[in-house]
Amino acid sequence: MTRIEITRAERGPVQVSITPGMLQARLVGRHGTGAHVALVAGGAMLVGGDHVGVDVHVGSGCALDLEDVGGAVAYPTENGRSRFDVRIRVDDGATLVWRAHPFVIADGAAVDRDMTVELGAGAALCLRETLVLGRTGERGGEIRSRLRARNTGGSPLHLEDLDLSGRRPAVGVVGAHRVLDSVILLGRRPTDPVETDGHPAPVVLHLEAPGAIARTVADTTHRTGLDAVFTQWSEKTS
């Protein structure tokens, strides 16, 4: 389990505590209220039976900029399903921006991916999530992805289950497309029209609680048009 925790110090920059796991966390920089941390794979992942865990805690009033250095690939295997679990806690008045790179599910791979999020009062999260069915020339394996986001009182902010498979393309989900790209904003309500850099406008779902999801499907990651949306929305977390 990779653990990252930042908390305010009485004087000087924030305190950053890191526990390495299959993913290695590297401190890029820090200041009085925030830090920039990069995630690096410690080896080939995911192969059958792997269980990768990431636990992120952003203390009250802190800001964490978390960035993947490279994308993740779930490789074909006959040794059973892999797991990728993420737990996020963002305390009162804190913010987390996670610049995640594509998660590729190769032919023959099977992954369960669970993410739980707890947001305190006035906290915000902006997350980029790009799921790719297959490497170039592949149809892709299967992934079951669950997101459970709640406030500290237990009230739901967003609950979602996705069951994707390159062998069973689902009409109304990805269809014949390989890429499902999302920008998830929780704790803030976007008010400006989304920026697209000339790409077709994505579907934007405005949540009942402050937050929104911009989502699109495509054949390649560079055609989703969500880079500008992520930049625009991530600025709202600061």
N, C-alpha and C positions, 0 to 999 in steps of 0.2 A: 504494500500500500504506500503510494507516494502521498506525503502530507505537506501542505503549505499553509502557514498561518502568519498573518501580519497583525500587529497590534500597535497602538500608539504608545510612545515612550514619553516620560515626563519632560525630557529634554532631548534634542537632537532628532535624527531620523527615526522612522518607524522600526520596530523590531520584527525581524523576519525569521521564522523557524521553519526548517526544511528537513523532512525525513525522506530519503530516497527509496524508490521501489523499482519496478520494471521500467518506469519512466523516471528520468533524472530531472530534477528541477535546478535551474541555475539562476542565481540572483544577478540581474543585469544592472539594476540601479535602484536607489531608494532616496527618499527625502522626508521632510517632516510629517507628511500626511499620507504618503503612498509609496508603492514599489512596483517595479517591472521585473517579472520573472518569466523565464523561458523553460519550456518542457522539451526534453530531448529523449528519444528512445534509447534505452540502455542495451538493446540488442534486437534481433529479429522478433517481431511481434505483429500480429497474434498468430500462433499456431494452435492446433487442437488441444484443448485442455488448459490453455493459459487463462489466468484470472488476473486481470490488470485492474487496480483500484487507484482512484485519485480522490483525496479528501482536501477540500479548500475551505479555509475559514478566514473571513475578512472581518477584523474587529471593528468596533464602533468608530465611525468617523474616518475610517481608512479607505484608500482607493488602491485596488490591485489591477494592474494590467498584465494579464496572463497570455502568453503567446506560444503556440506550437512552432518548433523549429522545422519540423517536417511532418508530412501526413502519416497516417497509420494505415497499415495493410493487414487484413485478415487473410491468411494464406490457406490454400486447400489442405485438407487433412482427413485422416480416417480415425483420429483419436478423440472424437467427440466435440461438443460445442465449446466455444471460448466465451469468456465473460469480460465485459469492460464496464465497471461500475464507477460512477462519479457521485460524490456527495459535496454539496455546496451549502455553506452557511454564510450569509451576509448580514451582519448585525446592523443595529439602528444607525441610519445616516451613512452607511458605507456603500461602496460601489465596486463592482467587478465587471471588467471587460475581458472576455476570453476570445482571442483571435485564433480559432481552431482551423487547422488545415483539413483537406478532404480525408474522409475515412472510406477506404476502398475495401469492398468485400469481393474477393477473387472467386472464380469458379471453384466449387467444392468446399467453400468456407461456410461456417455456421456460427453466428455470434448472437449473444444476448447482451444488450446494452441498456443499463438502467441509470437514470440520472434523477437524483432527488435534490430539491432546492428549497431552502428556507430563507425568507427575506424578512428582515426586521422593519420597523417603522422608518419610512423615508429612505430605505435602501433601494438599490437598483442593480440590475444585471443585464448586460448585453452580450449575447452569445451568437457566434457564427457556427452553424452546423451544416456540413456538406456530406451527404451520403452518396457513394458511387458504387453502383452495381457492376463489378467486374473491371479488370484491367483492359487495356486496349485489345479489341477483338474478342472479348469474353462477354457472356450474358450475365455473369455474376452469381454469387452464392446467395445466402439468405441472412437476414438480420431482423431480430425482434428488438425494437427500440422503445423504451418507456421513459416518459418524463413526468415527474410528479413535483410540481412547484406549489408551495403553500407559504402563507405568512406565519409568523411565530405563534399565532393563536390557532393554527391548524386549518384555517379557511383556505380553500383552493384558489390559486391564481391561474394555473393552467395544468390540465391533466391530459396526457396524450399517449396513445399506443399506436405504433406502426409495425406492420409485419410485411416486409418486402422480400421478394425473391426474384432473381433473374430468370429462374425456370418457370415462375408463375407470375408474370407481369399483371398487376392489378389495374383494371380499368377504373379511372377516377382517382388513382393515386399517382403512379408514375407511368402507367401504360407501357408504351414501347421505349420510353426514355430510360437513360442509365443514371441520371443525376437528379437528386432531390436536394435542393439548396434552400436553407432557411436562415433568417436573421430573427432572433428572439429577443424582444425587449420586455423586461418585467420591472414594475415599479415606477415607470414613467409612461406618459401617454403622448405619442408623437402627434404634433399638430400641423406640421408643414407637409406639403406633397412630397412623396419619395423622389429622390434623385436616382436616375437610371443610367447616366452616361450614354444615352442614345439607344440603350437596349429596351425591349418591350417592358412595360410596367409590370412588376410582380403582383401577385394577389396579396393583399394586406388584410389580415384579420385583426380587428380591434377587439381586445378582450374586455370583459365586464369590469374587472379590476384594472387599474392603470397598467397598460402594456399592450403590445401588438406583436404579430408575427408576419413577416414578409416571406413569401415562399414562391418558388418557381421550379419547373422541371426543364431539363435540357439534355442534350446528347454529350456535351463536354462541359467541364467545370468553368472554362473561361467565357462561356456564353450565357451564364445565368443572369448577369447584370446586377448582382447583389453587392458588389464591392462598394459602390457609392452609397447604397442603403446602409450597410454596416458602418461606414465612416460617419454618415449623418446621424444615425441613431446612437452610436457609441459616444458621440459628443454630448448626448443628452444625459449620460450617466454621471458626468463630471459636475 
